[in-house]
């Protein structure tokens, strides 16, 4: 199970946090971008984001919590991220946004909020590379893990192996060493951790606890 670390909530400033994650034993840097409409808080301007991440070495795992993800794809493609994930609940043409992201040679993810049923993802299972299950309400760090979301992970895992789908399953929100074990046992391929890692001084120590 891979560990993707978000710099959304940290005891250090943003640039220092990104550098610490980049030099840690995390598998990916999780980039949470919020437009202030899909979720209440806005936390990025595209030019600043490109500057902050241009010299990173680790694969980037970009999560767009925005209503119009198509507006940002071209600029973000210059970072050559591993994944760009957008929300099923966004105000976009899902199929066209999938095509747009793929046109830049980037893997595509779709994320769902805790109250969204996985059945709404069915038309896209063959077209996407990742499904991001939100285990908290998107938009703020430090929330408690919603254990009911493990059922979604199990159901998606069953779909993969019974029907041959190739998507990865990622879980984001409220992760610690205990919920990480539950995610792994339920079939998650990737977990996203922010506060648990970045609100401590020793990133590798916390990441190692998640891996166990």
SULBEL-V524114 format. One record per residue. N is the residue number from 1. OMEGA is omega in radians with two decimals (NA if undefined). D_LAST is the distance of its C-alpha to the last C-alpha in Angstrom with 2 decimals. Layout:
# SULBEL-V524114
N:OMEGA:D_LAST, N:OMEGA:D_LAST
This chain:
# SULBEL-V524114
1:-3.11:9.93, 2:3.13:11.48, 3:3.07:11.30, 4:-3.01:14.86, 5:3.13:15.82, 6:3.11:19.05, 7:-3.08:21.55, 8:-3.09:23.41, 9:-3.02:22.75, 10:3.02:22.46, 11:3.13:23.99, 12:3.06:25.43, 13:-3.00:28.05, 14:-3.10:27.23, 15:3.11:28.11, 16:-3.14:26.15, 17:3.11:23.04, 18:-3.13:23.42, 19:-3.14:23.94, 20:3.08:20.86, 21:-3.10:18.64, 22:-3.14:20.66, 23:-3.13:20.03, 24:3.08:16.28, 25:3.01:13.56, 26:3.12:13.39, 27:-3.09:14.64, 28:2.96:17.40, 29:3.13:19.46, 30:-3.03:20.07, 31:3.13:23.74, 32:-3.14:24.92, 33:-3.03:28.71, 34:-3.01:30.80, 35:-3.14:34.57, 36:3.10:35.58, 37:3.07:36.92, 38:2.93:34.16, 39:-3.01:32.35, 40:-3.02:34.40, 41:2.95:33.11, 42:-3.06:34.00, 43:-3.12:31.77, 44:2.84:33.05, 45:-2.90:36.11, 46:-3.12:35.71, 47:3.14:37.37, 48:3.12:35.19, 49:3.13:32.00, 50:3.13:33.20, 51:-3.10:34.01, 52:-2.97:30.67, 53:-2.98:28.68, 54:-3.06:31.20, 55:-3.13:29.81, 56:-3.11:26.06, 57:-3.08:24.48, 58:3.04:21.34, 59:3.13:21.88, 60:-3.10:22.97, 61:-2.97:21.86, 62:-3.11:24.90, 63:-3.11:25.14, 64:3.03:28.78, 65:-3.02:29.47, 66:3.11:33.17, 67:-3.08:36.13, 68:-3.07:37.47, 69:-3.09:34.71, 70:-3.14:37.32, 71:-2.98:38.81, 72:-2.98:35.89, 73:-3.07:34.90, 74:-3.14:37.42, 75:-3.10:36.56, 76:3.14:32.79, 77:-3.14:33.29, 78:3.09:34.47, 79:-3.10:30.91, 80:-3.13:29.98, 81:3.04:26.77, 82:-3.13:24.43, 83:2.79:24.73, 84:-3.11:27.17, 85:3.07:26.41, 86:-3.02:29.13, 87:3.03:29.63, 88:-3.08:31.42, 89:-3.13:33.22, 90:3.14:34.70, 91:-3.08:38.43, 92:3.00:38.39, 93:-3.01:39.41, 94:-3.11:36.06, 95:-3.11:37.34, 96:3.12:39.09, 97:3.04:36.12, 98:3.14:33.95, 99:-3.12:36.78, 100:-3.13:37.11, 101:-3.13:33.50, 102:-3.13:33.66, 103:3.10:36.97, 104:3.12:35.20, 105:-3.09:32.83, 106:3.09:29.81, 107:-3.02:27.33, 108:3.01:27.96, 109:2.98:25.78, 110:3.14:27.07, 111:3.07:25.50, 112:3.07:26.49, 113:-3.11:26.76, 114:-3.09:25.65, 115:-3.13:29.21, 116:-3.13:29.74, 117:-3.11:29.67, 118:-3.14:28.07, 119:3.13:31.48, 120:3.11:32.81, 121:-2.99:30.60, 122:-3.13:32.26, 123:-2.99:34.92, 124:-3.04:32.38, 125:-3.10:29.80, 126:-3.00:31.47, 127:-3.00:31.92, 128:-3.08:28.55, 129:-3.04:25.39, 130:2.95:22.94, 131:-3.13:22.93, 132:3.12:21.36, 133:3.09:20.99, 134:3.13:21.56, 135:2.93:19.82, 136:3.00:22.15, 137:-3.07:25.72, 138:3.00:25.79, 139:-3.12:27.27, 140:3.10:25.67, 141:3.02:22.45, 142:3.13:21.01, 143:3.12:21.71, 144:3.11:20.06, 145:3.10:18.01, 146:-3.01:20.45, 147:3.09:18.85, 148:-3.12:21.88, 149:3.11:20.68, 150:3.09:18.20, 151:3.08:21.44, 152:3.14:22.30, 153:3.13:19.10, 154:-3.13:19.83, 155:3.10:23.47, 156:3.11:22.83, 157:3.09:20.61, 158:3.12:23.49, 159:-3.14:25.97, 160:-3.00:24.30, 161:3.10:24.44, 162:-3.08:27.75, 163:3.02:29.62, 164:3.09:28.07, 165:-3.02:27.11, 166:-3.05:25.17, 167:2.99:23.61, 168:3.10:19.97, 169:3.13:18.48, 170:3.13:17.06, 171:-3.01:16.36, 172:2.98:17.52, 173:3.04:18.00, 174:-3.06:16.68, 175:2.94:12.96, 176:-3.05:10.78, 177:-3.13:7.42, 178:3.12:9.46, 179:3.09:11.25, 180:3.10:8.48, 181:3.14:7.54, 182:3.11:11.34, 183:3.12:11.89, 184:-3.10:9.93, 185:3.11:11.83, 186:3.08:14.92, 187:3.12:15.03, 188:3.07:14.05, 189:-3.09:14.05, 190:2.93:13.58, 191:3.13:12.60, 192:3.11:14.80, 193:3.12:14.15, 194:-3.07:17.12, 195:-3.08:17.87, 196:3.12:14.41, 197:-2.90:14.23, 198:3.03:17.97, 199:3.06:19.33, 200:-3.05:17.84, 201:-3.08:19.16, 202:-3.08:16.13, 203:-3.08:14.54, 204:3.11:12.31, 205:-3.13:10.89, 206:3.12:10.11, 207:3.11:8.83, 208:3.07:6.36, 209:3.08:5.25, 210:-3.14:5.47, 211:-3.12:3.81, 212:NA:0.00
